C-alpha cells in the first residue's frame, strides 16, 4: 500500500495519534464546532470517536484535513 502513495503526508500516523493531537491542541468543543459530528459534541470520548471515524470516511477525511492544516500552520510559524 505504501507503494501506491509514497508521498502521502499521513503515512505512518495513526488515526488515534491524529485525534489525540487535535484534542490536546483544540479540545472537544472546538472540534465539534469545526466538524459537525455527534461524537465530538455529546459526551465525547476517544473510543467512541475512533469507532465512528473508522466507519465514516467523510468524517475521517475532515479530521485528517484539519490535522494537516494545523501541521502546515505549525511549520509555517503561525500556529494558534
mmCIF file of the N, C-alpha and C atoms, coordinates in Angstrom:
data_MODEL
# 
_entry.id   MODEL 
# 
loop_
_atom_site.group_PDB 
_atom_site.id 
_atom_site.type_symbol 
_atom_site.label_atom_id 
_atom_site.label_alt_id 
_atom_site.label_comp_id 
_atom_site.label_asym_id 
_atom_site.label_entity_id 
_atom_site.label_seq_id 
_atom_site.pdbx_PDB_ins_code 
_atom_site.Cartn_x 
_atom_site.Cartn_y 
_atom_site.Cartn_z 
_atom_site.occupancy 
_atom_site.B_iso_or_equiv 
_atom_site.pdbx_formal_charge 
_atom_site.auth_seq_id 
_atom_site.auth_comp_id 
_atom_site.auth_asym_id 
_atom_site.auth_atom_id 
_atom_site.pdbx_PDB_model_num 
ATOM 1   N N  . UNK A 1 1  ? 0.817   -1.189 0.000  1.00 0.00 ? 1  UNK A N  1 
ATOM 2   C CA . UNK A 1 1  ? 0.000   0.000  0.000  1.00 0.00 ? 1  UNK A CA 1 
ATOM 3   C C  . UNK A 1 1  ? 0.865   1.258  0.000  1.00 0.00 ? 1  UNK A C  1 
ATOM 4   N N  . UNK A 1 2  ? 1.987   1.260  0.675  1.00 0.00 ? 2  UNK A N  1 
ATOM 5   C CA . UNK A 1 2  ? 2.838   2.436  0.696  1.00 0.00 ? 2  UNK A CA 1 
ATOM 6   C C  . UNK A 1 2  ? 3.408   2.724  -0.685 1.00 0.00 ? 2  UNK A C  1 
ATOM 7   N N  . UNK A 1 3  ? 3.477   1.702  -1.547 1.00 0.00 ? 3  UNK A N  1 
ATOM 8   C CA . UNK A 1 3  ? 3.945   1.910  -2.905 1.00 0.00 ? 3  UNK A CA 1 
ATOM 9   C C  . UNK A 1 3  ? 2.939   2.721  -3.722 1.00 0.00 ? 3  UNK A C  1 
ATOM 10  N N  . UNK A 1 4  ? 1.660   2.617  -3.369 1.00 0.00 ? 4  UNK A N  1 
ATOM 11  C CA . UNK A 1 4  ? 0.631   3.333  -4.100 1.00 0.00 ? 4  UNK A CA 1 
ATOM 12  C C  . UNK A 1 4  ? 0.663   4.827  -3.802 1.00 0.00 ? 4  UNK A C  1 
ATOM 13  N N  . UNK A 1 5  ? 1.031   5.194  -2.565 1.00 0.00 ? 5  UNK A N  1 
ATOM 14  C CA . UNK A 1 5  ? 1.019   6.589  -2.152 1.00 0.00 ? 5  UNK A CA 1 
ATOM 15  C C  . UNK A 1 5  ? 2.302   6.922  -1.387 1.00 0.00 ? 5  UNK A C  1 
ATOM 16  N N  . UNK A 1 6  ? 3.456   6.936  -2.067 1.00 0.00 ? 6  UNK A N  1 
ATOM 17  C CA . UNK A 1 6  ? 4.716   7.141  -1.356 1.00 0.00 ? 6  UNK A CA 1 
ATOM 18  C C  . UNK A 1 6  ? 4.850   8.527  -0.717 1.00 0.00 ? 6  UNK A C  1 
ATOM 19  N N  . UNK A 1 7  ? 4.139   9.501  -1.208 1.00 0.00 ? 7  UNK A N  1 
ATOM 20  C CA . UNK A 1 7  ? 4.245   10.859 -0.668 1.00 0.00 ? 7  UNK A CA 1 
ATOM 21  C C  . UNK A 1 7  ? 3.044   11.260 0.170  1.00 0.00 ? 7  UNK A C  1 
ATOM 22  N N  . UNK A 1 8  ? 2.270   10.297 0.615  1.00 0.00 ? 8  UNK A N  1 
ATOM 23  C CA . UNK A 1 8  ? 1.083   10.557 1.431  1.00 0.00 ? 8  UNK A CA 1 
ATOM 24  C C  . UNK A 1 8  ? 1.518   11.180 2.758  1.00 0.00 ? 8  UNK A C  1 
ATOM 25  N N  . UNK A 1 9  ? 1.059   12.391 3.072  1.00 0.00 ? 9  UNK A N  1 
ATOM 26  C CA . UNK A 1 9  ? 1.555   13.111 4.251  1.00 0.00 ? 9  UNK A CA 1 
ATOM 27  C C  . UNK A 1 9  ? 1.189   12.473 5.585  1.00 0.00 ? 9  UNK A C  1 
ATOM 28  N N  . UNK A 1 10 ? 0.181   11.601 5.613  1.00 0.00 ? 10 UNK A N  1 
ATOM 29  C CA . UNK A 1 10 ? -0.218  10.960 6.859  1.00 0.00 ? 10 UNK A CA 1 
ATOM 30  C C  . UNK A 1 10 ? 0.334   9.542  7.000  1.00 0.00 ? 10 UNK A C  1 
ATOM 31  N N  . UNK A 1 11 ? 1.219   9.159  6.098  1.00 0.00 ? 11 UNK A N  1 
ATOM 32  C CA . UNK A 1 11 ? 1.798   7.818  6.145  1.00 0.00 ? 11 UNK A CA 1 
ATOM 33  C C  . UNK A 1 11 ? 2.497   7.593  7.488  1.00 0.00 ? 11 UNK A C  1 
ATOM 34  N N  . UNK A 1 12 ? 2.118   6.517  8.168  1.00 0.00 ? 12 UNK A N  1 
ATOM 35  C CA . UNK A 1 12 ? 2.736   6.173  9.439  1.00 0.00 ? 12 UNK A CA 1 
ATOM 36  C C  . UNK A 1 12 ? 2.116   6.842  10.654 1.00 0.00 ? 12 UNK A C  1 
ATOM 37  N N  . UNK A 1 13 ? 1.119   7.698  10.452 1.00 0.00 ? 13 UNK A N  1 
ATOM 38  C CA . UNK A 1 13 ? 0.449   8.370  11.564 1.00 0.00 ? 13 UNK A CA 1 
ATOM 39  C C  . UNK A 1 13 ? -0.923  7.723  11.741 1.00 0.00 ? 13 UNK A C  1 
ATOM 40  N N  . UNK A 1 14 ? -1.171  7.216  12.925 1.00 0.00 ? 14 UNK A N  1 
ATOM 41  C CA . UNK A 1 14 ? -2.450  6.539  13.165 1.00 0.00 ? 14 UNK A CA 1 
ATOM 42  C C  . UNK A 1 14 ? -3.570  7.551  13.380 1.00 0.00 ? 14 UNK A C  1 
ATOM 43  N N  . UNK A 1 15 ? -4.780  7.108  13.138 1.00 0.00 ? 15 UNK A N  1 
ATOM 44  C CA . UNK A 1 15 ? -5.946  7.944  13.396 1.00 0.00 ? 15 UNK A CA 1 
ATOM 45  C C  . UNK A 1 15 ? -6.003  8.322  14.876 1.00 0.00 ? 15 UNK A C  1 
ATOM 46  N N  . UNK A 1 16 ? -5.643  7.399  15.731 1.00 0.00 ? 16 UNK A N  1 
ATOM 47  C CA . UNK A 1 16 ? -5.633  7.673  17.173 1.00 0.00 ? 16 UNK A CA 1 
ATOM 48  C C  . UNK A 1 16 ? -4.665  8.809  17.499 1.00 0.00 ? 16 UNK A C  1 
ATOM 49  N N  . UNK A 1 17 ? -3.471  8.778  16.924 1.00 0.00 ? 17 UNK A N  1 
ATOM 50  C CA . UNK A 1 17 ? -2.483  9.830  17.174 1.00 0.00 ? 17 UNK A CA 1 
ATOM 51  C C  . UNK A 1 17 ? -2.974  11.181 16.653 1.00 0.00 ? 17 UNK A C  1 
ATOM 52  N N  . UNK A 1 18 ? -3.613  11.173 15.496 1.00 0.00 ? 18 UNK A N  1 
ATOM 53  C CA . UNK A 1 18 ? -4.164  12.403 14.919 1.00 0.00 ? 18 UNK A CA 1 
ATOM 54  C C  . UNK A 1 18 ? -5.217  12.987 15.847 1.00 0.00 ? 18 UNK A C  1 
ATOM 55  N N  . UNK A 1 19 ? -6.142  12.143 16.277 1.00 0.00 ? 19 UNK A N  1 
ATOM 56  C CA . UNK A 1 19 ? -7.231  12.608 17.127 1.00 0.00 ? 19 UNK A CA 1 
ATOM 57  C C  . UNK A 1 19 ? -6.710  13.076 18.484 1.00 0.00 ? 19 UNK A C  1 
ATOM 58  N N  . UNK A 1 20 ? -5.785  12.361 19.068 1.00 0.00 ? 20 UNK A N  1 
ATOM 59  C CA . UNK A 1 20 ? -5.212  12.775 20.353 1.00 0.00 ? 20 UNK A CA 1 
ATOM 60  C C  . UNK A 1 20 ? -4.533  14.137 20.238 1.00 0.00 ? 20 UNK A C  1 
ATOM 61  N N  . UNK A 1 21 ? -3.824  14.360 19.147 1.00 0.00 ? 21 UNK A N  1 
ATOM 62  C CA . UNK A 1 21 ? -3.163  15.650 18.924 1.00 0.00 ? 21 UNK A CA 1 
ATOM 63  C C  . UNK A 1 21 ? -4.182  16.773 18.794 1.00 0.00 ? 21 UNK A C  1 
ATOM 64  N N  . UNK A 1 22 ? -5.236  16.536 18.016 1.00 0.00 ? 22 UNK A N  1 
ATOM 65  C CA . UNK A 1 22 ? -6.260  17.558 17.835 1.00 0.00 ? 22 UNK A CA 1 
ATOM 66  C C  . UNK A 1 22 ? -6.996  17.860 19.144 1.00 0.00 ? 22 UNK A C  1 
ATOM 67  N N  . UNK A 1 23 ? -7.276  16.839 19.923 1.00 0.00 ? 23 UNK A N  1 
ATOM 68  C CA . UNK A 1 23 ? -7.957  17.041 21.205 1.00 0.00 ? 23 UNK A CA 1 
ATOM 69  C C  . UNK A 1 23 ? -7.076  17.855 22.143 1.00 0.00 ? 23 UNK A C  1 
ATOM 70  N N  . UNK A 1 24 ? -5.808  17.522 22.185 1.00 0.00 ? 24 UNK A N  1 
ATOM 71  C CA . UNK A 1 24 ? -4.882  18.243 23.059 1.00 0.00 ? 24 UNK A CA 1 
ATOM 72  C C  . UNK A 1 24 ? -4.754  19.713 22.660 1.00 0.00 ? 24 UNK A C  1 
ATOM 73  N N  . UNK A 1 25 ? -4.637  19.968 21.374 1.00 0.00 ? 25 UNK A N  1 
ATOM 74  C CA . UNK A 1 25 ? -4.426  21.326 20.897 1.00 0.00 ? 25 UNK A CA 1 
ATOM 75  C C  . UNK A 1 25 ? -5.702  22.146 20.825 1.00 0.00 ? 25 UNK A C  1 
ATOM 76  N N  . UNK A 1 26 ? -6.792  21.508 20.414 1.00 0.00 ? 26 UNK A N  1 
ATOM 77  C CA . UNK A 1 26 ? -8.025  22.255 20.147 1.00 0.00 ? 26 UNK A CA 1 
ATOM 78  C C  . UNK A 1 26 ? -9.135  22.014 21.161 1.00 0.00 ? 26 UNK A C  1 
ATOM 79  N N  . UNK A 1 27 ? -9.207  20.821 21.707 1.00 0.00 ? 27 UNK A N  1 
ATOM 80  C CA . UNK A 1 27 ? -10.281 20.487 22.630 1.00 0.00 ? 27 UNK A CA 1 
ATOM 81  C C  . UNK A 1 27 ? -11.509 19.989 21.891 1.00 0.00 ? 27 UNK A C  1 
ATOM 82  N N  . UNK A 1 28 ? -12.370 19.295 22.635 1.00 0.00 ? 28 UNK A N  1 
ATOM 83  C CA . UNK A 1 28 ? -13.564 18.702 22.038 1.00 0.00 ? 28 UNK A CA 1 
ATOM 84  C C  . UNK A 1 28 ? -14.523 19.758 21.487 1.00 0.00 ? 28 UNK A C  1 
ATOM 85  N N  . UNK A 1 29 ? -14.719 20.856 22.215 1.00 0.00 ? 29 UNK A N  1 
ATOM 86  C CA . UNK A 1 29 ? -15.709 21.845 21.770 1.00 0.00 ? 29 UNK A CA 1 
ATOM 87  C C  . UNK A 1 29 ? -15.292 22.498 20.450 1.00 0.00 ? 29 UNK A C  1 
ATOM 88  N N  . UNK A 1 30 ? -14.001 22.752 20.274 1.00 0.00 ? 30 UNK A N  1 
ATOM 89  C CA . UNK A 1 30 ? -13.535 23.326 19.011 1.00 0.00 ? 30 UNK A CA 1 
ATOM 90  C C  . UNK A 1 30 ? -13.688 22.319 17.877 1.00 0.00 ? 30 UNK A C  1 
ATOM 91  N N  . UNK A 1 31 ? -13.367 21.067 18.146 1.00 0.00 ? 31 UNK A N  1 
ATOM 92  C CA . UNK A 1 31 ? -13.555 20.029 17.125 1.00 0.00 ? 31 UNK A CA 1 
ATOM 93  C C  . UNK A 1 31 ? -15.024 19.932 16.725 1.00 0.00 ? 31 UNK A C  1 
ATOM 94  N N  . UNK A 1 32 ? -15.912 19.974 17.714 1.00 0.00 ? 32 UNK A N  1 
ATOM 95  C CA . UNK A 1 32 ? -17.350 19.879 17.431 1.00 0.00 ? 32 UNK A CA 1 
ATOM 96  C C  . UNK A 1 32 ? -17.838 21.068 16.610 1.00 0.00 ? 32 UNK A C  1 
ATOM 97  N N  . UNK A 1 33 ? -17.270 22.246 16.846 1.00 0.00 ? 33 UNK A N  1 
ATOM 98  C CA . UNK A 1 33 ? -17.706 23.417 16.081 1.00 0.00 ? 33 UNK A CA 1 
ATOM 99  C C  . UNK A 1 33 ? -17.159 23.394 14.651 1.00 0.00 ? 33 UNK A C  1 
ATOM 100 N N  . UNK A 1 34 ? -16.025 22.776 14.443 1.00 0.00 ? 34 UNK A N  1 
ATOM 101 C CA . UNK A 1 34 ? -15.416 22.721 13.110 1.00 0.00 ? 34 UNK A CA 1 
ATOM 102 C C  . UNK A 1 34 ? -15.913 21.534 12.280 1.00 0.00 ? 34 UNK A C  1 
ATOM 103 N N  . UNK A 1 35 ? -16.167 20.413 12.958 1.00 0.00 ? 35 UNK A N  1 
ATOM 104 C CA . UNK A 1 35 ? -16.622 19.204 12.279 1.00 0.00 ? 35 UNK A CA 1 
ATOM 105 C C  . UNK A 1 35 ? -17.893 18.748 12.988 1.00 0.00 ? 35 UNK A C  1 
ATOM 106 N N  . UNK A 1 36 ? -19.005 18.902 12.323 1.00 0.00 ? 36 UNK A N  1 
ATOM 107 C CA . UNK A 1 36 ? -20.303 18.664 12.946 1.00 0.00 ? 36 UNK A CA 1 
ATOM 108 C C  . UNK A 1 36 ? -20.634 17.176 13.003 1.00 0.00 ? 36 UNK A C  1 
ATOM 109 N N  . UNK A 1 37 ? -20.059 16.519 14.016 1.00 0.00 ? 37 UNK A N  1 
ATOM 110 C CA . UNK A 1 37 ? -20.401 15.119 14.255 1.00 0.00 ? 37 UNK A CA 1 
ATOM 111 C C  . UNK A 1 37 ? -20.726 14.946 15.731 1.00 0.00 ? 37 UNK A C  1 
ATOM 112 N N  . UNK A 1 38 ? -21.696 14.130 15.980 1.00 0.00 ? 38 UNK A N  1 
ATOM 113 C CA . UNK A 1 38 ? -22.252 13.950 17.321 1.00 0.00 ? 38 UNK A CA 1 
ATOM 114 C C  . UNK A 1 38 ? -21.220 13.466 18.343 1.00 0.00 ? 38 UNK A C  1 
ATOM 115 N N  . UNK A 1 39 ? -20.317 12.590 17.929 1.00 0.00 ? 39 UNK A N  1 
ATOM 116 C CA . UNK A 1 39 ? -19.369 12.026 18.895 1.00 0.00 ? 39 UNK A CA 1 
ATOM 117 C C  . UNK A 1 39 ? -18.367 13.062 19.408 1.00 0.00 ? 39 UNK A C  1 
ATOM 118 N N  . UNK A 1 40 ? -18.267 14.220 18.767 1.00 0.00 ? 40 UNK A N  1 
ATOM 119 C CA . UNK A 1 40 ? -17.426 15.311 19.271 1.00 0.00 ? 40 UNK A CA 1 
ATOM 120 C C  . UNK A 1 40 ? -18.227 16.240 20.183 1.00 0.00 ? 40 UNK A C  1 
ATOM 121 N N  . UNK A 1 41 ? -19.522 16.328 19.957 1.00 0.00 ? 41 UNK A N  1 
ATOM 122 C CA . UNK A 1 41 ? -20.345 17.315 20.658 1.00 0.00 ? 41 UNK A CA 1 
ATOM 123 C C  . UNK A 1 41 ? -21.027 16.786 21.913 1.00 0.00 ? 41 UNK A C  1 
ATOM 124 N N  . UNK A 1 42 ? -21.445 15.539 21.901 1.00 0.00 ? 42 UNK A N  1 
ATOM 125 C CA . UNK A 1 42 ? -22.231 14.991 23.007 1.00 0.00 ? 42 UNK A CA 1 
ATOM 126 C C  . UNK A 1 42 ? -21.488 13.849 23.672 1.00 0.00 ? 42 UNK A C  1 
ATOM 127 N N  . UNK A 1 43 ? -21.102 14.045 24.903 1.00 0.00 ? 43 UNK A N  1 
ATOM 128 C CA . UNK A 1 43 ? -20.381 13.053 25.692 1.00 0.00 ? 43 UNK A CA 1 
ATOM 129 C C  . UNK A 1 43 ? -19.189 12.486 24.910 1.00 0.00 ? 43 UNK A C  1 
ATOM 130 N N  . UNK A 1 44 ? -18.264 13.346 24.487 1.00 0.00 ? 44 UNK A N  1 
ATOM 131 C CA . UNK A 1 44 ? -17.168 12.896 23.628 1.00 0.00 ? 44 UNK A CA 1 
ATOM 132 C C  . UNK A 1 44 ? -16.179 11.986 24.359 1.00 0.00 ? 44 UNK A C  1 
ATOM 133 N N  . UNK A 1 45 ? -15.686 11.004 23.639 1.00 0.00 ? 45 UNK A N  1 
ATOM 134 C CA . UNK A 1 45 ? -14.623 10.147 24.151 1.00 0.00 ? 45 UNK A CA 1 
ATOM 135 C C  . UNK A 1 45 ? -13.761 9.711  22.976 1.00 0.00 ? 45 UNK A C  1 
ATOM 136 N N  . UNK A 1 46 ? -12.535 9.402  23.275 1.00 0.00 ? 46 UNK A N  1 
ATOM 137 C CA . UNK A 1 46 ? -11.614 8.954  22.238 1.00 0.00 ? 46 UNK A CA 1 
ATOM 138 C C  . UNK A 1 46 ? -12.119 7.656  21.611 1.00 0.00 ? 46 UNK A C  1 
ATOM 139 N N  . UNK A 1 47 ? -12.573 6.732  22.437 1.00 0.00 ? 47 UNK A N  1 
ATOM 140 C CA . UNK A 1 47 ? -13.027 5.431  21.943 1.00 0.00 ? 47 UNK A CA 1 
ATOM 141 C C  . UNK A 1 47 ? -14.211 5.554  20.988 1.00 0.00 ? 47 UNK A C  1 
ATOM 142 N N  . UNK A 1 48 ? -15.236 6.318  21.384 1.00 0.00 ? 48 UNK A N  1 
ATOM 143 C CA . UNK A 1 48 ? -16.412 6.436  20.518 1.00 0.00 ? 48 UNK A CA 1 
ATOM 144 C C  . UNK A 1 48 ? -16.087 7.195  19.236 1.00 0.00 ? 48 UNK A C  1 
ATOM 145 N N  . UNK A 1 49 ? -15.224 8.187  19.346 1.00 0.00 ? 49 UNK A N  1 
ATOM 146 C CA . UNK A 1 49 ? -14.858 8.961  18.161 1.00 0.00 ? 49 UNK A CA 1 
ATOM 147 C C  . UNK A 1 49 ? -14.063 8.111  17.175 1.00 0.00 ? 49 UNK A C  1 
ATOM 148 N N  . UNK A 1 50 ? -13.123 7.329  17.679 1.00 0.00 ? 50 UNK A N  1 
ATOM 149 C CA . UNK A 1 50 ? -12.341 6.456  16.794 1.00 0.00 ? 50 UNK A CA 1 
ATOM 150 C C  . UNK A 1 50 ? -13.245 5.431  16.106 1.00 0.00 ? 50 UNK A C  1 
ATOM 151 N N  . UNK A 1 51 ? -14.174 4.873  16.846 1.00 0.00 ? 51 UNK A N  1 
ATOM 152 C CA . UNK A 1 51 ? -15.094 3.887  16.270 1.00 0.00 ? 51 UNK A CA 1 
ATOM 153 C C  . UNK A 1 51 ? -15.901 4.506  15.128 1.00 0.00 ? 51 UNK A C  1 
ATOM 154 N N  . UNK A 1 52 ? -16.419 5.717  15.356 1.00 0.00 ? 52 UNK A N  1 
ATOM 155 C CA . UNK A 1 52 ? -17.196 6.400  14.326 1.00 0.00 ? 52 UNK A CA 1 
ATOM 156 C C  . UNK A 1 52 ? -16.325 6.769  13.125 1.00 0.00 ? 52 UNK A C  1 
ATOM 157 N N  . UNK A 1 53 ? -15.159 7.341  13.380 1.00 0.00 ? 53 UNK A N  1 
ATOM 158 C CA . UNK A 1 53 ? -14.296 7.806  12.295 1.00 0.00 ? 53 UNK A CA 1 
ATOM 159 C C  . UNK A 1 53 ? -13.785 6.654  11.437 1.00 0.00 ? 53 UNK A C  1 
ATOM 160 N N  . UNK A 1 54 ? -13.574 5.506  12.032 1.00 0.00 ? 54 UNK A N  1 
ATOM 161 C CA . UNK A 1 54 ? -13.112 4.347  11.259 1.00 0.00 ? 54 UNK A CA 1 
ATOM 162 C C  . UNK A 1 54 ? -14.184 3.818  10.320 1.00 0.00 ? 54 UNK A C  1 
ATOM 163 N N  . UNK A 1 55 ? -15.450 4.072  10.650 1.00 0.00 ? 55 UNK A N  1 
ATOM 164 C CA . UNK A 1 55 ? -16.560 3.593  9.815  1.00 0.00 ? 55 UNK A CA 1 
ATOM 165 C C  . UNK A 1 55 ? -17.057 4.653  8.830  1.00 0.00 ? 55 UNK A C  1 
ATOM 166 N N  . UNK A 1 56 ? -16.732 5.918  9.070  1.00 0.00 ? 56 UNK A N  1 
ATOM 167 C CA . UNK A 1 56 ? -17.337 7.013  8.313  1.00 0.00 ? 56 UNK A CA 1 
ATOM 168 C C  . UNK A 1 56 ? -16.252 7.805  7.583  1.00 0.00 ? 56 UNK A C  1 
ATOM 169 N N  . UNK A 1 57 ? -16.095 7.490  6.308  1.00 0.00 ? 57 UNK A N  1 
ATOM 170 C CA . UNK A 1 57 ? -14.992 8.048  5.515  1.00 0.00 ? 57 UNK A CA 1 
ATOM 171 C C  . UNK A 1 57 ? -15.018 9.583  5.445  1.00 0.00 ? 57 UNK A C  1 
ATOM 172 N N  . UNK A 1 58 ? -16.192 10.190 5.223  1.00 0.00 ? 58 UNK A N  1 
ATOM 173 C CA . UNK A 1 58 ? -16.246 11.650 5.075  1.00 0.00 ? 58 UNK A CA 1 
ATOM 174 C C  . UNK A 1 58 ? -15.803 12.347 6.358  1.00 0.00 ? 58 UNK A C  1 
ATOM 175 N N  . UNK A 1 59 ? -16.173 11.789 7.503  1.00 0.00 ? 59 UNK A N  1 
ATOM 176 C CA . UNK A 1 59 ? -15.789 12.405 8.780  1.00 0.00 ? 59 UNK A CA 1 
ATOM 177 C C  . UNK A 1 59 ? -14.294 12.240 9.019  1.00 0.00 ? 59 UNK A C  1 
ATOM 178 N N  . UNK A 1 60 ? -13.773 11.074 8.701  1.00 0.00 ? 60 UNK A N  1 
ATOM 179 C CA . UNK A 1 60 ? -12.333 10.842 8.849  1.00 0.00 ? 60 UNK A CA 1 
ATOM 180 C C  . UNK A 1 60 ? -11.544 11.803 7.961  1.00 0.00 ? 60 UNK A C  1 
ATOM 181 N N  . UNK A 1 61 ? -12.014 12.015 6.747  1.00 0.00 ? 61 UNK A N  1 
ATOM 182 C CA . UNK A 1 61 ? -11.328 12.939 5.840  1.00 0.00 ? 61 UNK A CA 1 
ATOM 183 C C  . UNK A 1 61 ? -11.304 14.345 6.408  1.00 0.00 ? 61 UNK A C  1 
ATOM 184 N N  . UNK A 1 62 ? -12.389 14.785 7.021  1.00 0.00 ? 62 UNK A N  1 
ATOM 185 C CA . UNK A 1 62 ? -12.434 16.117 7.612  1.00 0.00 ? 62 UNK A CA 1 
ATOM 186 C C  . UNK A 1 62 ? -11.448 16.236 8.773  1.00 0.00 ? 62 UNK A C  1 
ATOM 187 N N  . UNK A 1 63 ? -11.362 15.204 9.595  1.00 0.00 ? 63 UNK A N  1 
ATOM 188 C CA . UNK A 1 63 ? -10.415 15.201 10.711 1.00 0.00 ? 63 UNK A CA 1 
ATOM 189 C C  . UNK A 1 63 ? -8.980  15.236 10.179 1.00 0.00 ? 63 UNK A C  1 
ATOM 190 N N  . UNK A 1 64 ? -8.692  14.442 9.169  1.00 0.00 ? 64 UNK A N  1 
ATOM 191 C CA . UNK A 1 64 ? -7.351  14.418 8.587  1.00 0.00 ? 64 UNK A CA 1 
ATOM 192 C C  . UNK A 1 64 ? -7.005  15.763 7.956  1.00 0.00 ? 64 UNK A C  1 
ATOM 193 N N  . UNK A 1 65 ? -7.951  16.392 7.266  1.00 0.00 ? 65 UNK A N  1 
ATOM 194 C CA . UNK A 1 65 ? -7.712  17.708 6.665  1.00 0.00 ? 65 UNK A CA 1 
ATOM 195 C C  . UNK A 1 65 ? -7.418  18.756 7.734  1.00 0.00 ? 65 UNK A C  1 
ATOM 196 N N  . UNK A 1 66 ? -8.171  18.728 8.824  1.00 0.00 ? 66 UNK A N  1 
ATOM 197 C CA . UNK A 1 66 ? -7.939  19.678 9.916  1.00 0.00 ? 66 UNK A CA 1 
ATOM 198 C C  . UNK A 1 66 ? -6.553  19.465 10.514 1.00 0.00 ? 66 UNK A C  1 
ATOM 199 N N  . UNK A 1 67 ? -6.177  18.215 10.704 1.00 0.00 ? 67 UNK A N  1 
ATOM 200 C CA . UNK A 1 67 ? -4.859  17.896 11.248 1.00 0.00 ? 67 UNK A CA 1 
ATOM 201 C C  . UNK A 1 67 ? -3.752  18.411 10.313 1.00 0.00 ? 67 UNK A C  1 
ATOM 202 N N  . UNK A 1 68 ? -3.891  18.157 9.023  1.00 0.00 ? 68 UNK A N  1 
ATOM 203 C CA . UNK A 1 68 ? -2.885  18.612 8.059  1.00 0.00 ? 68 UNK A CA 1 
ATOM 204 C C  . UNK A 1 68 ? -2.806  20.139 8.012  1.00 0.00 ? 68 UNK A C  1 
ATOM 205 N N  . UNK A 1 69 ? -3.949  20.811 8.079  1.00 0.00 ? 69 UNK A N  1 
ATOM 206 C CA . UNK A 1 69 ? -3.954  22.279 8.125  1.00 0.00 ? 69 UNK A CA 1 
ATOM 207 C C  . UNK A 1 69 ? -3.213  22.779 9.354  1.00 0.00 ? 69 UNK A C  1 
ATOM 208 N N  . UNK A 1 70 ? -3.466  22.156 10.498 1.00 0.00 ? 70 UNK A N  1 
ATOM 209 C CA . UNK A 1 70 ? -2.769  22.535 11.727 1.00 0.00 ? 70 UNK A CA 1 
ATOM 210 C C  . UNK A 1 70 ? -1.265  22.319 11.597 1.00 0.00 ? 70 UNK A C  1 
ATOM 211 N N  . UNK A 1 71 ? -0.875  21.209 11.010 1.00 0.00 ? 71 UNK A N  1 
ATOM 212 C CA . UNK A 1 71 ? 0.552   20.917 10.855 1.00 0.00 ? 71 UNK A CA 1 
ATOM 213 C C  . UNK A 1 71 ? 1.225   21.938 9.940  1.00 0.00 ? 71 UNK A C  1 
ATOM 214 N N  . UNK A 1 72 ? 0.530   22.359 8.881  1.00 0.00 ? 72 UNK A N  1 
ATOM 215 C CA . UNK A 1 72 ? 1.075   23.393 7.989  1.00 0.00 ? 72 UNK A CA 1 
ATOM 216 C C  . UNK A 1 72 ? 1.251   24.708 8.731  1.00 0.00 ? 72 UNK A C  1 
ATOM 217 N N  . UNK A 1 73 ? 0.277   25.067 9.577  1.00 0.00 ? 73 UNK A N  1 
ATOM 218 C CA . UNK A 1 73 ? 0.367   26.308 10.349 1.00 0.00 ? 73 UNK A CA 1 
ATOM 219 C C  . UNK A 1 73 ? 1.510   26.248 11.340 1.00 0.00 ? 73 UNK A C  1 
ATOM 220 N N  . UNK A 1 74 ? 1.693   25.095 11.978 1.00 0.00 ? 74 UNK A N  1 
ATOM 221 C CA . UNK A 1 74 ? 2.785   24.944 12.940 1.00 0.00 ? 74 UNK A CA 1 
ATOM 222 C C  . UNK A 1 74 ? 4.123   25.101 12.236 1.00 0.00 ? 74 UNK A C  1 
ATOM 223 N N  . UNK A 1 75 ? 4.278   24.447 11.104 1.00 0.00 ? 75 UNK A N  1 
ATOM 224 C CA . UNK A 1 75 ? 5.535   24.536 10.345 1.00 0.00 ? 75 UNK A CA 1 
ATOM 225 C C  . UNK A 1 75 ? 5.754   25.935 9.797  1.00 0.00 ? 75 UNK A C  1 
ATOM 226 N N  . UNK A 1 76 ? 4.653   26.620 9.479  1.00 0.00 ? 76 UNK A N  1 
ATOM 227 C CA . UNK A 1 76 ? 4.757   27.980 8.942  1.00 0.00 ? 76 UNK A CA 1 
ATOM 228 C C  . UNK A 1 76 ? 4.975   29.030 10.016 1.00 0.00 ? 76 UNK A C  1 
ATOM 229 N N  . UNK A 1 77 ? 4.862   28.617 11.284 1.00 0.00 ? 77 UNK A N  1 
ATOM 230 C CA . UNK A 1 77 ? 5.088   29.546 12.376 1.00 0.00 ? 77 UNK A CA 1 
ATOM 231 C C  . UNK A 1 77 ? 3.895   30.365 12.781 1.00 0.00 ? 77 UNK A C  1 
ATOM 232 N N  . UNK A 1 78 ? 2.710   30.055 12.232 1.00 0.00 ? 78 UNK A N  1 
ATOM 233 C CA . UNK A 1 78 ? 1.520   30.829 12.585 1.00 0.00 ? 78 UNK A CA 1 
ATOM 234 C C  . UNK A 1 78 ? 0.501   29.972 13.315 1.00 0.00 ? 78 UNK A C  1 
ATOM 235 N N  . UNK A 1 79 ? 0.985   29.107 14.183 1.00 0.00 ? 79 UNK A N  1 
ATOM 236 C CA . UNK A 1 79 ? 0.084   28.227 14.933 1.00 0.00 ? 79 UNK A CA 1 
ATOM 237 C C  . UNK A 1 79 ? -0.735  29.044 15.930 1.00 0.00 ? 79 UNK A C  1 
ATOM 238 N N  . UNK A 1 80 ? -1.959  28.542 16.196 1.00 0.00 ? 80 UNK A N  1 
ATOM 239 C CA . UNK A 1 80 ? -2.846  29.221 17.139 1.00 0.00 ? 80 UNK A CA 1 
ATOM 240 C C  . UNK A 1 80 ? -2.378  29.008 18.550 1.00 0.00 ? 80 UNK A C  1 
# 
